[in-house]
Every structure is written in C-alpha cells, then in structure tokens.
Amino acid sequence: MVAGSAKRLREAEEIVDELRKALAVMGVTLPSLRVDPVSLATDARHPLIDLGRCNLDTAARLAAALRHGHG
C-alpha cells in the first residue's frame, strides 16, 4: 500500500470511529458502517464512508437523533 493510501485509510478509519461513537451516544448503531474499500482503490483524494444497510428501527432512531441534534 502506498504511504498516501495508508494515511487516507487511517484518517477515514478515525472518522468512522468518531461517527460510530457519536451515533452510539444517541442510541444508534449502524452495523455496516465502514470505509468503502472501492473508494480506497481509486485516485480519489478522500475515501467514501459506507453507512451501510440498517433496519427500520435503526433508521427511525437515526432520524430522531438527527432531528434532536438539529433543533
């Protein structure tokens, strides 16, 4: 892995970890939350974060958490 790629991966993993912790505080767990491996394989400057799939209950909790945080 090229040094720049390793740095991008490390930064992306740190952000995913921060997001996972912030969501957990609001009672939301996205089981498939991860760094998108395909975006790491490209020349894109920033990898994408895959929020993944979730069930309806999780989606409702996420929506409530976002509303709570916004207002």
For each residue, the residues with C-beta under 8 A, 3 or more apart:
1: 5 6 9
2: 5 6
3: 6 7
4: 7 8
5: 1 2 8 9 40
6: 1 2 3 9 10
7: 3 4 10 11
8: 4 5 11 12 40 45 46 47
9: 1 5 6 12 13 35 40 47
10: 6 7 13 14
11: 7 8 14 15
12: 8 9 15 16 35 40 46 47 49
13: 9 10 16 17 35
14: 10 11 17 18
15: 11 12 18 19 49
16: 12 13 19 20 33 34 35 49
17: 13 14 20 21
18: 14 15 21 22
19: 15 16 22 23 33 49
20: 16 17 23 24 29 30 33
21: 17 18 24 25
22: 18 19 25 26
23: 19 20 26 28 29 30 33 62 65
24: 20 21 27 28 29
25: 21 22
26: 22 23 61 65 68 69
27: 24 61 65
28: 23 24 58 61 62 65
29: 20 23 24 58
30: 20 23 33 51 52 54 58 62
31: 52 53 54
32: 50 51 52 53 54
33: 16 19 20 23 30 49 50 51 52
34: 16 49 50 52
35: 9 12 13 16 39 40 47 48 49 50
36: 39 40 47 48 49 50
37: 40 41
38: 41 42 48
39: 35 36 42 44 46 47 48
40: 5 8 9 12 35 36 37 47
41: 37 38
42: 38 39
43:
44: 39 47 48
45: 8
46: 8 12 39
47: 8 9 12 35 36 39 40 44
48: 35 36 38 39 44
49: 12 15 16 19 33 34 35 36
50: 32 33 34 35 36
51: 30 32 33 54
52: 30 31 32 33 34
53: 31 32
54: 30 31 32 51 58 59 62
55: 58 59
56: 59 60
57: 60 61
58: 28 29 30 54 55 61 62
59: 54 55 56 62 63
60: 56 57 63 64
61: 26 27 28 57 58 64 65
62: 23 28 30 54 58 59 65 66
63: 59 60 66 67
64: 60 61 67 68
65: 23 26 27 28 61 62 68 69
66: 62 63 69 70
67: 63 64 70 71
68: 26 64 65 71
69: 26 65 66
70: 66 67
71: 67 68
